[in-house]
């Protein structure tokens, strides 16, 4: 898998950050892990292999394609 850096809203080059999987166009998200049991209980149909990260709206809107 080859990752291409898309962008970040962090000043220190850590999270949150978005990457693209070059071979498939899929997106990889680096962010703070959602761990609060009350928040996790609200999620639906969670597979054992799945995890969740919090992505600030600013990151998505800043890097979203402009039409």
Residue pairs with C-beta under 8 A, 6 or more apart in sequence:
1 21
1 22
1 23
2 21
2 22
2 23
3 19
3 20
3 21
3 22
3 28
4 19
4 20
4 22
5 17
5 19
6 17
6 18
6 19
6 20
6 27
6 63
7 17
7 18
7 59
7 62
7 63
8 14
8 15
8 16
8 17
8 18
8 59
9 16
9 56
9 58
9 59
9 62
10 16
10 17
14 30
15 30
15 31
15 32
15 53
16 29
16 30
16 31
16 32
16 53
16 54
16 55
16 56
16 59
17 29
17 30
17 31
18 27
18 28
18 29
18 30
18 59
18 63
19 27
19 28
19 29
19 30
20 26
20 27
20 28
21 27
21 28
29 53
29 55
30 53
31 53
31 54
31 55
32 53
32 54
33 51
33 52
33 53
33 54
34 40
34 52
34 53
34 54
40 46
40 52
43 52
